[in-house]
Amino acid sequence: MRAGDPKATRPLSMTTARTWIDRFAEAIGAPPLLDDEIDALLGLAGVAAHASERTAAPVATWLAGRAGLSPAEAKAAAERLAAELDAEA
């Protein structure tokens, strides 16, 4: 790497997703997520990304949290919406 290259000044992170998520939750004062909550959020993101543009995934997960939905409730709502949109196509 060349001097001044941003990658040269920052080591590669070998942190797992689970470690990052747990540390992020701690950093923002939130309780750690359970495995089934993470699975449901990833499922929600997958439904949103495959039923629309990929950018819908992170926004959908934010909206679910903002609405106070559990990950399972949000995933079910996303699946219903995806089915409705598919039926309209």
Backbone bond lengths (Angstrom), bond angles and torsions (degrees), N, CA, C in turn:
res aa  C-N    CA-C-N  psi(-1)  N-CA   C-N-CA  omega(-1)  CA-C   N-CA-C  phi
1 M - - - 1.449 - - 1.527 109.53 -
2 R 1.300 115.24 146.30 1.462 120.87 179.45 1.527 110.63 -80.58
3 A 1.317 115.37 152.77 1.459 120.23 173.45 1.519 108.52 -61.14
4 G 1.296 117.08 139.01 1.454 120.88 -179.15 1.518 113.40 89.94
5 D 1.323 116.74 -12.00 1.462 121.28 177.57 1.527 107.66 -70.60
6 P 1.345 118.28 125.25 1.471 120.36 -178.39 1.519 112.69 -55.07
7 K 1.332 117.39 -32.26 1.458 120.14 179.95 1.523 111.54 -69.44
8 A 1.336 117.03 -25.97 1.453 120.94 -179.10 1.522 111.70 -71.84
9 T 1.301 118.10 -25.70 1.465 121.07 -176.73 1.526 112.58 -95.36
10 R 1.318 117.17 -5.92 1.463 120.35 -177.46 1.521 108.86 -127.76
11 P 1.326 117.86 119.20 1.459 119.32 179.84 1.526 110.67 -68.82
12 L 1.312 115.32 153.45 1.457 119.84 175.78 1.517 109.43 -65.37
13 S 1.312 116.10 138.56 1.452 121.21 179.61 1.519 109.01 -88.57
14 M 1.293 115.64 132.34 1.455 120.62 176.96 1.525 109.97 -108.38
15 T 1.312 117.00 17.85 1.451 122.53 -178.75 1.518 109.87 -70.13
16 T 1.318 116.18 136.15 1.458 119.56 176.50 1.523 109.82 -75.39
17 A 1.304 115.29 160.53 1.466 119.85 178.06 1.525 110.10 -59.23
18 R 1.318 116.79 -42.63 1.471 120.24 -177.56 1.529 110.98 -62.68
19 T 1.334 116.86 -43.05 1.461 120.37 178.30 1.521 110.24 -62.53
20 W 1.326 116.82 -44.15 1.464 120.75 -179.34 1.520 110.24 -62.54
21 I 1.326 116.74 -45.44 1.470 121.27 -179.57 1.528 110.30 -61.31
22 D 1.317 116.99 -46.09 1.473 120.28 179.43 1.526 111.60 -62.41
23 R 1.321 116.72 -42.39 1.470 120.49 179.94 1.522 111.06 -69.25
24 F 1.327 117.20 -36.85 1.461 120.54 177.79 1.523 109.75 -65.56
25 A 1.319 117.69 -43.75 1.462 121.25 177.08 1.525 110.15 -57.06
26 E 1.310 116.42 -45.21 1.465 120.83 178.19 1.527 110.96 -62.16
27 A 1.331 116.83 -42.28 1.464 121.53 -177.78 1.522 112.54 -63.78
28 I 1.338 116.89 -32.14 1.468 119.58 -178.82 1.528 112.88 -99.45
29 G 1.328 116.07 5.28 1.463 119.98 176.72 1.513 114.03 77.40
30 A 1.318 117.12 26.20 1.463 121.48 179.72 1.530 109.28 -105.10
31 P 1.321 117.06 151.29 1.467 118.40 176.14 1.526 109.68 -69.29
32 P 1.321 117.50 151.46 1.467 119.34 178.23 1.526 110.30 -64.61
33 L 1.323 114.82 150.22 1.459 120.20 179.80 1.520 110.79 -82.71
34 L 1.314 115.81 147.61 1.458 121.54 173.49 1.530 108.51 -79.97
35 D 1.317 116.46 159.75 1.465 120.47 -179.69 1.526 112.01 -57.52
36 D 1.345 117.46 -41.42 1.463 119.35 -178.80 1.530 111.61 -68.44
37 E 1.338 117.61 -29.36 1.463 120.64 175.94 1.527 110.29 -68.44
38 I 1.323 116.37 -42.86 1.466 119.83 177.46 1.516 110.33 -62.89
39 D 1.329 117.07 -43.98 1.466 120.73 178.84 1.532 111.17 -59.49
40 A 1.339 116.83 -42.80 1.467 120.48 -179.88 1.527 111.11 -67.16
41 L 1.338 117.03 -40.10 1.472 119.48 177.81 1.520 111.42 -64.55
42 L 1.326 116.52 -41.22 1.462 119.40 176.94 1.526 110.62 -65.50
43 G 1.331 116.14 -36.13 1.462 119.73 175.70 1.521 111.50 -64.61
44 L 1.334 116.58 -43.02 1.467 121.23 176.53 1.522 110.24 -59.05
45 A 1.330 115.97 -47.87 1.465 119.88 179.90 1.520 110.87 -61.02
46 G 1.323 116.88 -39.30 1.460 120.64 178.54 1.520 112.50 -64.52
47 V 1.327 116.66 -43.96 1.469 120.19 178.13 1.528 109.80 -61.79
48 A 1.320 116.74 -47.20 1.469 120.47 -179.06 1.523 111.30 -62.03
49 A 1.318 117.19 -42.88 1.463 121.11 -177.65 1.519 112.23 -68.65
50 H 1.323 117.04 -34.95 1.468 119.71 -177.44 1.516 112.79 -86.39
51 A 1.333 117.38 -20.45 1.460 120.40 179.63 1.526 111.67 -92.48
52 S 1.324 117.09 -6.38 1.455 122.02 -175.45 1.519 108.39 -152.35
53 E 1.315 115.28 -155.92 1.456 120.03 173.28 1.519 108.46 -77.22
54 R 1.309 116.85 154.32 1.466 121.79 -177.61 1.528 112.65 -57.14
55 T 1.314 117.27 -30.66 1.468 119.84 -178.12 1.523 112.31 -65.47
56 A 1.307 117.92 -15.15 1.466 120.35 178.63 1.524 111.64 -68.06
57 A 1.325 118.46 -25.10 1.464 121.23 -175.60 1.528 113.39 -61.51
58 P 1.333 119.91 -56.91 1.469 117.64 -178.85 1.522 112.98 -67.46
59 V 1.324 116.54 -32.91 1.468 119.33 179.89 1.533 110.00 -68.73
60 A 1.320 117.02 -39.74 1.470 120.64 178.74 1.523 111.01 -62.93
61 T 1.324 117.36 -40.80 1.460 118.88 179.36 1.528 111.12 -67.43
62 W 1.327 116.78 -36.97 1.476 120.04 176.00 1.524 110.48 -64.01
63 L 1.327 116.73 -45.84 1.467 120.34 179.81 1.520 111.58 -60.91
64 A 1.325 116.74 -39.59 1.465 120.30 179.20 1.526 110.29 -61.06
65 G 1.321 116.50 -44.94 1.460 120.18 178.08 1.513 112.05 -65.18
66 R 1.311 115.61 -41.47 1.465 120.53 -179.94 1.526 111.27 -63.36
67 A 1.343 115.92 -34.59 1.464 120.92 179.63 1.528 112.08 -79.97
68 G 1.318 116.58 -7.76 1.460 120.02 179.42 1.518 113.90 79.19
69 L 1.329 117.09 19.42 1.461 120.47 179.20 1.519 110.66 -81.41
70 S 1.305 116.08 148.49 1.464 119.29 171.33 1.527 106.91 -73.15
71 P 1.321 117.36 159.02 1.468 118.12 177.02 1.523 112.96 -56.20
72 A 1.321 117.51 -39.17 1.468 120.40 179.84 1.532 111.24 -65.98
73 E 1.328 117.15 -41.55 1.468 120.57 177.79 1.527 110.77 -63.26
74 A 1.328 116.11 -41.81 1.459 120.44 -179.00 1.522 110.95 -66.51
75 K 1.329 116.79 -41.48 1.467 119.81 178.62 1.525 110.55 -62.67
76 A 1.328 117.06 -42.85 1.473 120.61 179.12 1.519 110.65 -62.75
77 A 1.326 117.46 -41.34 1.471 120.88 178.33 1.526 110.42 -64.05
78 A 1.329 116.61 -40.64 1.470 120.40 179.22 1.526 110.88 -64.99
79 E 1.309 116.23 -39.88 1.468 119.86 178.55 1.528 111.21 -64.81
80 R 1.337 116.89 -40.47 1.472 119.88 176.86 1.523 110.61 -62.77
81 L 1.338 116.56 -45.28 1.457 120.14 179.60 1.526 111.07 -62.88
82 A 1.320 117.57 -42.90 1.461 120.59 -179.72 1.531 110.29 -61.64
83 A 1.324 116.62 -39.35 1.472 120.31 178.17 1.530 110.81 -66.09
84 E 1.331 116.54 -41.49 1.473 120.32 177.60 1.514 110.92 -61.90
85 L 1.322 116.50 -46.11 1.468 120.25 -178.55 1.522 111.01 -66.01
86 D 1.338 116.39 -36.67 1.463 120.24 177.98 1.520 110.21 -65.92
87 A 1.327 117.09 -38.64 1.453 120.98 179.09 1.526 112.21 -67.45
88 E 1.331 116.77 -30.15 1.459 121.86 179.97 1.530 112.27 -77.02
89 A 1.326 115.78 -21.34 1.477 119.77 -175.32 1.513 112.32 -74.35
